Amino acid sequence: MKQTLTTPAVAATMFANSASAAGPADLQKLKENGNCEECDLSGADL
């Protein structure tokens, strides 16, 4: 029973963390150009 509850909880946590982070390609574009008009930088630690 414990493993049954743990697996979905871990998966949900991993999904929540990845969903709120800015995309690596968007961050790289910002670093290279100093500009990223169409980028989604929500959750980025700027």
Protein Blocks (a to p, Z undefined) as FASTA:
>chain_A
ZZmmmmmmmmmmmmmmmmmpccfklmmmmmmnopafkbcfehiaZZ
